Every structure is written in structure tokens, then in C-alpha cells.
């Protein structure tokens, strides 16, 4: 994933997190749970990410990686596997 695509993905994820949390903004380093998230909202976010981006993010991975930056890294890793860039 190139830097421009990564930046765009991070912006989209910040907007998605903020929308689900019903707050104005979320930074790439904000912990989802520290800014008001809980398990039901986490499930909603993961479902929306999976549907909108056609990825397979798991809820347990989201709990272990609850920032936009970490979620974007997980998505980039999945895209690398899909494209055959990783073995």
C-alpha cells in the first residue's frame, strides 16, 4: 500500500471511528476504547470495515489493535497477502 493510499485509508478510518463513536474527530493514535468505545460499538466498526473494504478483520484483532493506525496496518498486511506480496 503506497503512502497516499495509506493516508486516504487512515482518513476514512478516522471518520468511521468518529461516526460510530458519535464524536467530532478521532486521531490515528486515539485508542477506540479510551475515547468512548465499547464492545458493541467495536463489533459495529469491525463489521463496517469488513463490508466497506472487503477485508476480514477479526474482532479479537481489533481489541488488540484499537487505534486507526493499527487497524490500517492490519488491513495493509491483509492486502499484501491477497496480492501475493507476503508468503
PyMOL Python script that loads the backbone (N, CA, C, O; Angstrom):
from pymol import cmd

cmd.read_pdbstr("""\
ATOM      1  N   UNK A   1       0.861  -1.170   0.000  1.00  0.00           N
ATOM      2  CA  UNK A   1       0.000   0.000   0.000  1.00  0.00           C
ATOM      3  C   UNK A   1       0.904   1.228   0.000  1.00  0.00           C
ATOM      4  O   UNK A   1       1.752   1.382   0.879  1.00  0.00           O
ATOM      5  N   UNK A   2       0.721   2.100  -0.987  1.00  0.00           N
ATOM      6  CA  UNK A   2       1.574   3.276  -1.043  1.00  0.00           C
ATOM      7  C   UNK A   2       1.135   4.304  -0.003  1.00  0.00           C
ATOM      8  O   UNK A   2       0.069   4.182   0.602  1.00  0.00           O
ATOM      9  N   UNK A   3       1.971   5.310   0.191  1.00  0.00           N
ATOM     10  CA  UNK A   3       1.745   6.291   1.249  1.00  0.00           C
ATOM     11  C   UNK A   3       0.447   7.070   1.041  1.00  0.00           C
ATOM     12  O   UNK A   3      -0.261   7.352   2.007  1.00  0.00           O
ATOM     13  N   UNK A   4       0.128   7.418  -0.195  1.00  0.00           N
ATOM     14  CA  UNK A   4      -1.096   8.158  -0.484  1.00  0.00           C
ATOM     15  C   UNK A   4      -2.329   7.312  -0.152  1.00  0.00           C
ATOM     16  O   UNK A   4      -3.287   7.808   0.441  1.00  0.00           O
ATOM     17  N   UNK A   5      -2.299   6.049  -0.534  1.00  0.00           N
ATOM     18  CA  UNK A   5      -3.412   5.158  -0.225  1.00  0.00           C
ATOM     19  C   UNK A   5      -3.543   4.974   1.282  1.00  0.00           C
ATOM     20  O   UNK A   5      -4.655   4.933   1.810  1.00  0.00           O
ATOM     21  N   UNK A   6      -2.428   4.865   1.967  1.00  0.00           N
ATOM     22  CA  UNK A   6      -2.432   4.701   3.426  1.00  0.00           C
ATOM     23  C   UNK A   6      -3.052   5.927   4.093  1.00  0.00           C
ATOM     24  O   UNK A   6      -3.854   5.794   5.017  1.00  0.00           O
ATOM     25  N   UNK A   7      -2.683   7.112   3.629  1.00  0.00           N
ATOM     26  CA  UNK A   7      -3.219   8.359   4.188  1.00  0.00           C
ATOM     27  C   UNK A   7      -4.727   8.428   3.963  1.00  0.00           C
ATOM     28  O   UNK A   7      -5.472   8.806   4.868  1.00  0.00           O
ATOM     29  N   UNK A   8      -5.170   8.074   2.791  1.00  0.00           N
ATOM     30  CA  UNK A   8      -6.596   8.071   2.473  1.00  0.00           C
ATOM     31  C   UNK A   8      -7.349   7.066   3.350  1.00  0.00           C
ATOM     32  O   UNK A   8      -8.434   7.362   3.850  1.00  0.00           O
ATOM     33  N   UNK A   9      -6.769   5.885   3.532  1.00  0.00           N
ATOM     34  CA  UNK A   9      -7.382   4.862   4.374  1.00  0.00           C
ATOM     35  C   UNK A   9      -7.468   5.360   5.819  1.00  0.00           C
ATOM     36  O   UNK A   9      -8.497   5.191   6.471  1.00  0.00           O
ATOM     37  N   UNK A  10      -6.399   5.967   6.316  1.00  0.00           N
ATOM     38  CA  UNK A  10      -6.411   6.489   7.682  1.00  0.00           C
ATOM     39  C   UNK A  10      -7.488   7.552   7.859  1.00  0.00           C
ATOM     40  O   UNK A  10      -8.178   7.575   8.879  1.00  0.00           O
ATOM     41  N   UNK A  11      -7.636   8.435   6.868  1.00  0.00           N
ATOM     42  CA  UNK A  11      -8.679   9.465   6.944  1.00  0.00           C
ATOM     43  C   UNK A  11     -10.064   8.836   6.963  1.00  0.00           C
ATOM     44  O   UNK A  11     -10.932   9.266   7.723  1.00  0.00           O
ATOM     45  N   UNK A  12     -10.274   7.831   6.139  1.00  0.00           N
ATOM     46  CA  UNK A  12     -11.563   7.135   6.109  1.00  0.00           C
ATOM     47  C   UNK A  12     -11.839   6.434   7.436  1.00  0.00           C
ATOM     48  O   UNK A  12     -12.961   6.474   7.942  1.00  0.00           O
ATOM     49  N   UNK A  13     -10.819   5.796   7.995  1.00  0.00           N
ATOM     50  CA  UNK A  13     -10.993   5.088   9.260  1.00  0.00           C
ATOM     51  C   UNK A  13     -11.246   6.063  10.409  1.00  0.00           C
ATOM     52  O   UNK A  13     -12.058   5.774  11.288  1.00  0.00           O
ATOM     53  N   UNK A  14     -10.572   7.201  10.416  1.00  0.00           N
ATOM     54  CA  UNK A  14     -10.832   8.214  11.453  1.00  0.00           C
ATOM     55  C   UNK A  14     -12.287   8.668  11.386  1.00  0.00           C
ATOM     56  O   UNK A  14     -12.945   8.809  12.417  1.00  0.00           O
ATOM     57  N   UNK A  15     -12.782   8.894  10.187  1.00  0.00           N
ATOM     58  CA  UNK A  15     -14.179   9.314  10.018  1.00  0.00           C
ATOM     59  C   UNK A  15     -15.138   8.218  10.472  1.00  0.00           C
ATOM     60  O   UNK A  15     -16.140   8.504  11.126  1.00  0.00           O
ATOM     61  N   UNK A  16     -14.839   6.973  10.132  1.00  0.00           N
ATOM     62  CA  UNK A  16     -15.685   5.854  10.535  1.00  0.00           C
ATOM     63  C   UNK A  16     -15.710   5.697  12.052  1.00  0.00           C
ATOM     64  O   UNK A  16     -16.779   5.540  12.642  1.00  0.00           O
ATOM     65  N   UNK A  17     -14.535   5.738  12.687  1.00  0.00           N
ATOM     66  CA  UNK A  17     -14.464   5.640  14.145  1.00  0.00           C
ATOM     67  C   UNK A  17     -15.288   6.759  14.776  1.00  0.00           C
ATOM     68  O   UNK A  17     -16.100   6.505  15.667  1.00  0.00           O
ATOM     69  N   UNK A  18     -15.084   8.001  14.317  1.00  0.00           N
ATOM     70  CA  UNK A  18     -15.790   9.150  14.886  1.00  0.00           C
ATOM     71  C   UNK A  18     -17.296   9.012  14.713  1.00  0.00           C
ATOM     72  O   UNK A  18     -18.060   9.311  15.631  1.00  0.00           O
ATOM     73  N   UNK A  19     -17.720   8.563  13.542  1.00  0.00           N
ATOM     74  CA  UNK A  19     -19.151   8.392  13.292  1.00  0.00           C
ATOM     75  C   UNK A  19     -19.754   7.353  14.239  1.00  0.00           C
ATOM     76  O   UNK A  19     -20.803   7.593  14.838  1.00  0.00           O
ATOM     77  N   UNK A  20     -19.103   6.218  14.374  1.00  0.00           N
ATOM     78  CA  UNK A  20     -19.618   5.166  15.253  1.00  0.00           C
ATOM     79  C   UNK A  20     -19.601   5.590  16.718  1.00  0.00           C
ATOM     80  O   UNK A  20     -20.474   5.198  17.493  1.00  0.00           O
ATOM     81  N   UNK A  21     -18.610   6.387  17.093  1.00  0.00           N
ATOM     82  CA  UNK A  21     -18.498   6.854  18.479  1.00  0.00           C
ATOM     83  C   UNK A  21     -19.348   8.093  18.745  1.00  0.00           C
ATOM     84  O   UNK A  21     -19.495   8.516  19.892  1.00  0.00           O
ATOM     85  N   UNK A  22     -19.908   8.678  17.677  1.00  0.00           N
ATOM     86  CA  UNK A  22     -20.718   9.889  17.767  1.00  0.00           C
ATOM     87  C   UNK A  22     -19.927  11.031  18.421  1.00  0.00           C
ATOM     88  O   UNK A  22     -20.407  11.716  19.324  1.00  0.00           O
ATOM     89  N   UNK A  23     -18.684  11.204  17.922  1.00  0.00           N
ATOM     90  CA  UNK A  23     -17.836  12.312  18.353  1.00  0.00           C
ATOM     91  C   UNK A  23     -17.330  13.021  17.106  1.00  0.00           C
ATOM     92  O   UNK A  23     -17.434  12.495  15.998  1.00  0.00           O
ATOM     93  N   UNK A  24     -16.783  14.213  17.292  1.00  0.00           N
ATOM     94  CA  UNK A  24     -16.372  15.030  16.149  1.00  0.00           C
ATOM     95  C   UNK A  24     -15.170  14.470  15.400  1.00  0.00           C
ATOM     96  O   UNK A  24     -15.201  14.353  14.174  1.00  0.00           O
ATOM     97  N   UNK A  25     -14.125  14.126  16.118  1.00  0.00           N
ATOM     98  CA  UNK A  25     -12.903  13.660  15.459  1.00  0.00           C
ATOM     99  C   UNK A  25     -12.220  12.556  16.260  1.00  0.00           C
ATOM    100  O   UNK A  25     -12.381  12.439  17.475  1.00  0.00           O
ATOM    101  N   UNK A  26     -11.460  11.761  15.536  1.00  0.00           N
ATOM    102  CA  UNK A  26     -10.613  10.725  16.122  1.00  0.00           C
ATOM    103  C   UNK A  26      -9.269  10.820  15.406  1.00  0.00           C
ATOM    104  O   UNK A  26      -9.223  10.909  14.179  1.00  0.00           O
ATOM    105  N   UNK A  27      -8.186  10.801  16.162  1.00  0.00           N
ATOM    106  CA  UNK A  27      -6.866  10.816  15.527  1.00  0.00           C
ATOM    107  C   UNK A  27      -6.421   9.378  15.268  1.00  0.00           C
ATOM    108  O   UNK A  27      -7.019   8.432  15.779  1.00  0.00           O
ATOM    109  N   UNK A  28      -5.385   9.230  14.483  1.00  0.00           N
ATOM    110  CA  UNK A  28      -4.896   7.890  14.149  1.00  0.00           C
ATOM    111  C   UNK A  28      -4.327   7.169  15.360  1.00  0.00           C
ATOM    112  O   UNK A  28      -4.180   5.947  15.343  1.00  0.00           O
ATOM    113  N   UNK A  29      -4.003   7.920  16.418  1.00  0.00           N
ATOM    114  CA  UNK A  29      -3.408   7.293  17.603  1.00  0.00           C
ATOM    115  C   UNK A  29      -4.374   7.169  18.781  1.00  0.00           C
ATOM    116  O   UNK A  29      -4.007   6.622  19.821  1.00  0.00           O
ATOM    117  N   UNK A  30      -5.602   7.668  18.633  1.00  0.00           N
ATOM    118  CA  UNK A  30      -6.587   7.532  19.715  1.00  0.00           C
ATOM    119  C   UNK A  30      -6.990   6.073  19.883  1.00  0.00           C
ATOM    120  O   UNK A  30      -7.293   5.388  18.906  1.00  0.00           O
ATOM    121  N   UNK A  31      -6.990   5.609  21.113  1.00  0.00           N
ATOM    122  CA  UNK A  31      -7.467   4.271  21.421  1.00  0.00           C
ATOM    123  C   UNK A  31      -8.998   4.299  21.403  1.00  0.00           C
ATOM    124  O   UNK A  31      -9.615   5.077  22.130  1.00  0.00           O
ATOM    125  N   UNK A  32      -9.596   3.463  20.586  1.00  0.00           N
ATOM    126  CA  UNK A  32     -11.046   3.401  20.413  1.00  0.00           C
ATOM    127  C   UNK A  32     -11.767   3.333  21.759  1.00  0.00           C
ATOM    128  O   UNK A  32     -12.779   4.005  21.956  1.00  0.00           O
ATOM    129  N   UNK A  33     -11.264   2.547  22.657  1.00  0.00           N
ATOM    130  CA  UNK A  33     -11.925   2.338  23.944  1.00  0.00           C
ATOM    131  C   UNK A  33     -11.707   3.499  24.907  1.00  0.00           C
ATOM    132  O   UNK A  33     -12.541   3.742  25.779  1.00  0.00           O
ATOM    133  N   UNK A  34     -10.603   4.216  24.760  1.00  0.00           N
ATOM    134  CA  UNK A  34     -10.332   5.376  25.608  1.00  0.00           C
ATOM    135  C   UNK A  34     -11.171   6.589  25.220  1.00  0.00           C
ATOM    136  O   UNK A  34     -11.353   7.498  26.031  1.00  0.00           O
ATOM    137  N   UNK A  35     -11.682   6.614  23.995  1.00  0.00           N
ATOM    138  CA  UNK A  35     -12.485   7.762  23.533  1.00  0.00           C
ATOM    139  C   UNK A  35     -13.980   7.443  23.515  1.00  0.00           C
ATOM    140  O   UNK A  35     -14.760   8.130  22.856  1.00  0.00           O
ATOM    141  N   UNK A  36     -14.373   6.392  24.247  1.00  0.00           N
ATOM    142  CA  UNK A  36     -15.791   6.119  24.409  1.00  0.00           C
ATOM    143  C   UNK A  36     -16.301   4.834  23.807  1.00  0.00           C
ATOM    144  O   UNK A  36     -17.490   4.535  23.925  1.00  0.00           O
ATOM    145  N   UNK A  37     -15.443   4.063  23.166  1.00  0.00           N
ATOM    146  CA  UNK A  37     -15.882   2.822  22.542  1.00  0.00           C
ATOM    147  C   UNK A  37     -16.117   1.708  23.547  1.00  0.00           C
ATOM    148  O   UNK A  37     -15.559   1.707  24.644  1.00  0.00           O
ATOM    149  N   UNK A  38     -16.944   0.773  23.156  1.00  0.00           N
ATOM    150  CA  UNK A  38     -17.192  -0.426  23.959  1.00  0.00           C
ATOM    151  C   UNK A  38     -17.373  -1.603  23.002  1.00  0.00           C
ATOM    152  O   UNK A  38     -17.327  -1.426  21.785  1.00  0.00           O
ATOM    153  N   UNK A  39     -17.576  -2.786  23.541  1.00  0.00           N
ATOM    154  CA  UNK A  39     -17.567  -3.992  22.715  1.00  0.00           C
ATOM    155  C   UNK A  39     -18.633  -3.995  21.614  1.00  0.00           C
ATOM    156  O   UNK A  39     -18.365  -4.459  20.506  1.00  0.00           O
ATOM    157  N   UNK A  40     -19.828  -3.489  21.899  1.00  0.00           N
ATOM    158  CA  UNK A  40     -20.870  -3.472  20.859  1.00  0.00           C
ATOM    159  C   UNK A  40     -20.507  -2.517  19.727  1.00  0.00           C
ATOM    160  O   UNK A  40     -20.728  -2.824  18.555  1.00  0.00           O
ATOM    161  N   UNK A  41     -19.950  -1.358  20.077  1.00  0.00           N
ATOM    162  CA  UNK A  41     -19.505  -0.424  19.036  1.00  0.00           C
ATOM    163  C   UNK A  41     -18.321  -0.996  18.265  1.00  0.00           C
ATOM    164  O   UNK A  41     -18.206  -0.793  17.056  1.00  0.00           O
ATOM    165  N   UNK A  42     -17.449  -1.706  18.957  1.00  0.00           N
ATOM    166  CA  UNK A  42     -16.312  -2.329  18.276  1.00  0.00           C
ATOM    167  C   UNK A  42     -16.805  -3.326  17.236  1.00  0.00           C
ATOM    168  O   UNK A  42     -16.274  -3.383  16.128  1.00  0.00           O
ATOM    169  N   UNK A  43     -17.818  -4.111  17.588  1.00  0.00           N
ATOM    170  CA  UNK A  43     -18.382  -5.070  16.637  1.00  0.00           C
ATOM    171  C   UNK A  43     -18.973  -4.351  15.430  1.00  0.00           C
ATOM    172  O   UNK A  43     -18.843  -4.823  14.300  1.00  0.00           O
ATOM    173  N   UNK A  44     -19.620  -3.212  15.662  1.00  0.00           N
ATOM    174  CA  UNK A  44     -20.172  -2.425  14.558  1.00  0.00           C
ATOM    175  C   UNK A  44     -19.070  -1.905  13.644  1.00  0.00           C
ATOM    176  O   UNK A  44     -19.180  -1.978  12.420  1.00  0.00           O
ATOM    177  N   UNK A  45     -18.005  -1.379  14.247  1.00  0.00           N
ATOM    178  CA  UNK A  45     -16.885  -0.846  13.461  1.00  0.00           C
ATOM    179  C   UNK A  45     -16.247  -1.955  12.622  1.00  0.00           C
ATOM    180  O   UNK A  45     -16.002  -1.768  11.430  1.00  0.00           O
ATOM    181  N   UNK A  46     -15.981  -3.092  13.232  1.00  0.00           N
ATOM    182  CA  UNK A  46     -15.351  -4.206  12.519  1.00  0.00           C
ATOM    183  C   UNK A  46     -16.240  -4.672  11.360  1.00  0.00           C
ATOM    184  O   UNK A  46     -15.748  -4.930  10.261  1.00  0.00           O
ATOM    185  N   UNK A  47     -17.522  -4.775  11.604  1.00  0.00           N
ATOM    186  CA  UNK A  47     -18.447  -5.186  10.537  1.00  0.00           C
ATOM    187  C   UNK A  47     -18.436  -4.190   9.392  1.00  0.00           C
ATOM    188  O   UNK A  47     -18.384  -4.580   8.226  1.00  0.00           O
ATOM    189  N   UNK A  48     -18.485  -2.915   9.716  1.00  0.00           N
ATOM    190  CA  UNK A  48     -18.475  -1.887   8.661  1.00  0.00           C
ATOM    191  C   UNK A  48     -17.165  -1.900   7.879  1.00  0.00           C
ATOM    192  O   UNK A  48     -17.170  -1.758   6.656  1.00  0.00           O
ATOM    193  N   UNK A  49     -16.047  -2.068   8.575  1.00  0.00           N
ATOM    194  CA  UNK A  49     -14.748  -2.137   7.892  1.00  0.00           C
ATOM    195  C   UNK A  49     -14.735  -3.331   6.942  1.00  0.00           C
ATOM    196  O   UNK A  49     -14.319  -3.204   5.790  1.00  0.00           O
ATOM    197  N   UNK A  50     -15.185  -4.477   7.414  1.00  0.00           N
ATOM    198  CA  UNK A  50     -15.170  -5.686   6.591  1.00  0.00           C
ATOM    199  C   UNK A  50     -16.055  -5.549   5.363  1.00  0.00           C
ATOM    200  O   UNK A  50     -15.676  -5.975   4.272  1.00  0.00           O
ATOM    201  N   UNK A  51     -17.224  -4.962   5.531  1.00  0.00           N
ATOM    202  CA  UNK A  51     -18.150  -4.800   4.402  1.00  0.00           C
ATOM    203  C   UNK A  51     -17.632  -3.748   3.428  1.00  0.00           C
ATOM    204  O   UNK A  51     -17.581  -3.986   2.221  1.00  0.00           O
ATOM    205  N   UNK A  52     -17.250  -2.592   3.948  1.00  0.00           N
ATOM    206  CA  UNK A  52     -16.858  -1.482   3.080  1.00  0.00           C
ATOM    207  C   UNK A  52     -15.525  -1.721   2.378  1.00  0.00           C
ATOM    208  O   UNK A  52     -15.349  -1.294   1.237  1.00  0.00           O
ATOM    209  N   UNK A  53     -14.591  -2.392   3.034  1.00  0.00           N
ATOM    210  CA  UNK A  53     -13.260  -2.586   2.446  1.00  0.00           C
ATOM    211  C   UNK A  53     -13.033  -3.999   1.927  1.00  0.00           C
ATOM    212  O   UNK A  53     -11.987  -4.305   1.354  1.00  0.00           O
ATOM    213  N   UNK A  54     -14.032  -4.857   2.138  1.00  0.00           N
ATOM    214  CA  UNK A  54     -13.932  -6.250   1.694  1.00  0.00           C
ATOM    215  C   UNK A  54     -12.665  -6.915   2.236  1.00  0.00           C
ATOM    216  O   UNK A  54     -11.888  -7.519   1.497  1.00  0.00           O
ATOM    217  N   UNK A  55     -12.487  -6.782   3.551  1.00  0.00           N
ATOM    218  CA  UNK A  55     -11.372  -7.426   4.243  1.00  0.00           C
ATOM    219  C   UNK A  55     -11.948  -8.360   5.296  1.00  0.00           C
ATOM    220  O   UNK A  55     -13.166  -8.458   5.445  1.00  0.00           O
ATOM    221  N   UNK A  56     -11.081  -9.043   6.020  1.00  0.00           N
ATOM    222  CA  UNK A  56     -11.504  -9.977   7.054  1.00  0.00           C
ATOM    223  C   UNK A  56     -10.840  -9.614   8.376  1.00  0.00           C
ATOM    224  O   UNK A  56     -10.042 -10.379   8.917  1.00  0.00           O
ATOM    225  N   UNK A  57     -11.187  -8.422   8.892  1.00  0.00           N
ATOM    226  CA  UNK A  57     -10.679  -8.003  10.192  1.00  0.00           C
ATOM    227  C   UNK A  57     -11.472  -8.743  11.262  1.00  0.00           C
ATOM    228  O   UNK A  57     -12.701  -8.794  11.216  1.00  0.00           O
ATOM    229  N   UNK A  58     -10.772  -9.302  12.205  1.00  0.00           N
ATOM    230  CA  UNK A  58     -11.442 -10.047  13.277  1.00  0.00           C
ATOM    231  C   UNK A  58     -11.595  -9.169  14.513  1.00  0.00           C
ATOM    232  O   UNK A  58     -10.746  -8.328  14.811  1.00  0.00           O
ATOM    233  N   UNK A  59     -12.688  -9.385  15.214  1.00  0.00           N
ATOM    234  CA  UNK A  59     -12.971  -8.582  16.400  1.00  0.00           C
ATOM    235  C   UNK A  59     -11.843  -8.683  17.426  1.00  0.00           C
ATOM    236  O   UNK A  59     -11.474  -7.678  18.033  1.00  0.00           O
ATOM    237  N   UNK A  60     -11.300  -9.860  17.625  1.00  0.00           N
ATOM    238  CA  UNK A  60     -10.216 -10.012  18.615  1.00  0.00           C
ATOM    239  C   UNK A  60      -8.980  -9.216  18.193  1.00  0.00           C
ATOM    240  O   UNK A  60      -8.259  -8.692  19.042  1.00  0.00           O
ATOM    241  N   UNK A  61      -8.732  -9.123  16.872  1.00  0.00           N
ATOM    242  CA  UNK A  61      -7.603  -8.317  16.399  1.00  0.00           C
ATOM    243  C   UNK A  61      -7.850  -6.834  16.648  1.00  0.00           C
ATOM    244  O   UNK A  61      -6.928  -6.083  16.966  1.00  0.00           O
ATOM    245  N   UNK A  62      -9.116  -6.419  16.499  1.00  0.00           N
ATOM    246  CA  UNK A  62      -9.471  -5.030  16.778  1.00  0.00           C
ATOM    247  C   UNK A  62      -9.250  -4.714  18.263  1.00  0.00           C
ATOM    248  O   UNK A  62      -8.725  -3.653  18.598  1.00  0.00           O
ATOM    249  N   UNK A  63      -9.644  -5.622  19.141  1.00  0.00           N
ATOM    250  CA  UNK A  63      -9.440  -5.401  20.578  1.00  0.00           C
ATOM    251  C   UNK A  63      -7.952  -5.278  20.903  1.00  0.00           C
ATOM    252  O   UNK A  63      -7.580  -4.512  21.791  1.00  0.00           O
ATOM    253  N   UNK A  64      -7.109  -6.009  20.208  1.00  0.00           N
ATOM    254  CA  UNK A  64      -5.657  -5.959  20.440  1.00  0.00           C
ATOM    255  C   UNK A  64      -5.006  -4.764  19.767  1.00  0.00           C
ATOM    256  O   UNK A  64      -3.908  -4.358  20.148  1.00  0.00           O
ATOM    257  N   UNK A  65      -5.677  -4.196  18.765  1.00  0.00           N
ATOM    258  CA  UNK A  65      -5.128  -3.099  17.962  1.00  0.00           C
ATOM    259  C   UNK A  65      -6.193  -2.025  17.772  1.00  0.00           C
ATOM    260  O   UNK A  65      -6.706  -1.857  16.666  1.00  0.00           O
ATOM    261  N   UNK A  66      -6.538  -1.290  18.841  1.00  0.00           N
ATOM    262  CA  UNK A  66      -7.710  -0.422  18.792  1.00  0.00           C
ATOM    263  C   UNK A  66      -7.501   1.013  18.303  1.00  0.00           C
ATOM    264  O   UNK A  66      -8.319   1.887  18.592  1.00  0.00           O
ATOM    265  N   UNK A  67      -6.415   1.264  17.567  1.00  0.00           N
ATOM    266  CA  UNK A  67      -6.240   2.606  17.004  1.00  0.00           C
ATOM    267  C   UNK A  67      -6.386   2.540  15.491  1.00  0.00           C
ATOM    268  O   UNK A  67      -6.244   1.478  14.886  1.00  0.00           O
ATOM    269  N   UNK A  68      -6.669   3.675  14.898  1.00  0.00           N
ATOM    270  CA  UNK A  68      -6.783   3.749  13.436  1.00  0.00           C
ATOM    271  C   UNK A  68      -5.483   3.295  12.790  1.00  0.00           C
ATOM    272  O   UNK A  68      -5.504   2.535  11.821  1.00  0.00           O
ATOM    273  N   UNK A  69      -4.358   3.750  13.313  1.00  0.00           N
ATOM    274  CA  UNK A  69      -3.061   3.388  12.738  1.00  0.00           C
ATOM    275  C   UNK A  69      -2.863   1.871  12.749  1.00  0.00           C
ATOM    276  O   UNK A  69      -2.403   1.293  11.764  1.00  0.00           O
ATOM    277  N   UNK A  70      -3.213   1.230  13.868  1.00  0.00           N
ATOM    278  CA  UNK A  70      -3.039  -0.219  13.974  1.00  0.00           C
ATOM    279  C   UNK A  70      -4.003  -0.972  13.065  1.00  0.00           C
ATOM    280  O   UNK A  70      -3.625  -1.967  12.447  1.00  0.00           O
ATOM    281  N   UNK A  71      -5.231  -0.508  12.982  1.00  0.00           N
ATOM    282  CA  UNK A  71      -6.209  -1.151  12.090  1.00  0.00           C
ATOM    283  C   UNK A  71      -5.745  -1.026  10.639  1.00  0.00           C
ATOM    284  O   UNK A  71      -5.844  -1.983   9.871  1.00  0.00           O
ATOM    285  N   UNK A  72      -5.252   0.125  10.271  1.00  0.00           N
ATOM    286  CA  UNK A  72      -4.765   0.318   8.897  1.00  0.00           C
ATOM    287  C   UNK A  72      -3.588  -0.605   8.599  1.00  0.00           C
ATOM    288  O   UNK A  72      -3.458  -1.107   7.483  1.00  0.00           O
ATOM    289  N   UNK A  73      -2.740  -0.828   9.584  1.00  0.00           N
ATOM    290  CA  UNK A  73      -1.611  -1.756   9.411  1.00  0.00           C
ATOM    291  C   UNK A  73      -2.121  -3.175   9.183  1.00  0.00           C
ATOM    292  O   UNK A  73      -1.604  -3.891   8.325  1.00  0.00           O
ATOM    293  N   UNK A  74      -3.131  -3.582   9.945  1.00  0.00           N
ATOM    294  CA  UNK A  74      -3.715  -4.918   9.757  1.00  0.00           C
ATOM    295  C   UNK A  74      -4.311  -5.055   8.359  1.00  0.00           C
ATOM    296  O   UNK A  74      -4.157  -6.089   7.708  1.00  0.00           O
ATOM    297  N   UNK A  75      -4.987  -4.012   7.907  1.00  0.00           N
ATOM    298  CA  UNK A  75      -5.586  -4.041   6.566  1.00  0.00           C
ATOM    299  C   UNK A  75      -4.496  -4.111   5.506  1.00  0.00           C
ATOM    300  O   UNK A  75      -4.619  -4.862   4.539  1.00  0.00           O
ATOM    301  N   UNK A  76      -3.434  -3.335   5.680  1.00  0.00           N
ATOM    302  CA  UNK A  76      -2.323  -3.355   4.718  1.00  0.00           C
ATOM    303  C   UNK A  76      -1.676  -4.735   4.662  1.00  0.00           C
ATOM    304  O   UNK A  76      -1.300  -5.204   3.588  1.00  0.00           O
ATOM    305  N   UNK A  77      -1.545  -5.386   5.817  1.00  0.00           N
ATOM    306  CA  UNK A  77      -0.979  -6.737   5.851  1.00  0.00           C
ATOM    307  C   UNK A  77      -1.874  -7.705   5.084  1.00  0.00           C
ATOM    308  O   UNK A  77      -1.376  -8.550   4.340  1.00  0.00           O
ATOM    309  N   UNK A  78      -3.183  -7.590   5.259  1.00  0.00           N
ATOM    310  CA  UNK A  78      -4.113  -8.462   4.527  1.00  0.00           C
ATOM    311  C   UNK A  78      -4.022  -8.217   3.030  1.00  0.00           C
ATOM    312  O   UNK A  78      -4.041  -9.164   2.244  1.00  0.00           O
ATOM    313  N   UNK A  79      -3.923  -6.966   2.634  1.00  0.00           N
ATOM    314  CA  UNK A  79      -3.822  -6.657   1.221  1.00  0.00           C
ATOM    315  C   UNK A  79      -2.539  -7.216   0.632  1.00  0.00           C
ATOM    316  O   UNK A  79      -2.519  -7.644  -0.522  1.00  0.00           O
ATOM    317  N   UNK A  80      -1.470  -7.214   1.414  1.00  0.00           N
ATOM    318  CA  UNK A  80      -0.213  -7.801   0.948  1.00  0.00           C
ATOM    319  C   UNK A  80      -0.361  -9.296   0.702  1.00  0.00           C
ATOM    320  O   UNK A  80       0.177  -9.821  -0.273  1.00  0.00           O
ATOM    321  N   UNK A  81      -1.081  -9.979   1.574  1.00  0.00           N
ATOM    322  CA  UNK A  81      -1.313 -11.414   1.412  1.00  0.00           C
ATOM    323  C   UNK A  81      -2.176 -11.659   0.181  1.00  0.00           C
ATOM    324  O   UNK A  81      -1.897 -12.570  -0.598  1.00  0.00           O
ATOM    325  N   UNK A  82      -3.212 -10.860   0.001  1.00  0.00           N
ATOM    326  CA  UNK A  82      -4.108 -11.015  -1.147  1.00  0.00           C
ATOM    327  C   UNK A  82      -3.354 -10.806  -2.446  1.00  0.00           C
ATOM    328  O   UNK A  82      -3.582 -11.523  -3.420  1.00  0.00           O
ATOM    329  N   UNK A  83      -2.454  -9.824  -2.470  1.00  0.00           N
ATOM    330  CA  UNK A  83      -1.698  -9.550  -3.688  1.00  0.00           C
ATOM    331  C   UNK A  83      -0.516 -10.471  -3.878  1.00  0.00           C
ATOM    332  O   UNK A  83       0.157 -10.413  -4.906  1.00  0.00           O
ATOM    333  N   UNK A  84      -0.252 -11.326  -2.896  1.00  0.00           N
ATOM    334  CA  UNK A  84       0.864 -12.247  -3.022  1.00  0.00           C
ATOM    335  C   UNK A  84       2.204 -11.642  -2.656  1.00  0.00           C
ATOM    336  O   UNK A  84       3.253 -12.197  -2.983  1.00  0.00           O
ATOM    337  N   UNK A  85       2.172 -10.497  -1.975  1.00  0.00           N
ATOM    338  CA  UNK A  85       3.414  -9.840  -1.604  1.00  0.00           C
ATOM    339  C   UNK A  85       4.054 -10.483  -0.389  1.00  0.00           C
ATOM    340  O   UNK A  85       5.239 -10.278  -0.126  1.00  0.00           O
ATOM    341  N   UNK A  86       3.282 -11.258   0.350  1.00  0.00           N
ATOM    342  CA  UNK A  86       3.818 -11.959   1.526  1.00  0.00           C
ATOM    343  C   UNK A  86       3.641 -13.446   1.318  1.00  0.00           C
ATOM    344  O   UNK A  86       2.769 -13.897   0.575  1.00  0.00           O
ATOM    345  N   UNK A  87       4.488 -14.188   1.992  1.00  0.00           N
ATOM    346  CA  UNK A  87       4.354 -15.650   1.879  1.00  0.00           C
ATOM    347  C   UNK A  87       3.795 -16.232   3.139  1.00  0.00           C
ATOM    348  O   UNK A  87       3.612 -17.446   3.230  1.00  0.00           O
TER     349      UNK A  87
END
""", "prot")
cmd.dss("prot")
cmd.show_as("cartoon", "prot")
cmd.util.cbc("prot")
cmd.orient("prot")
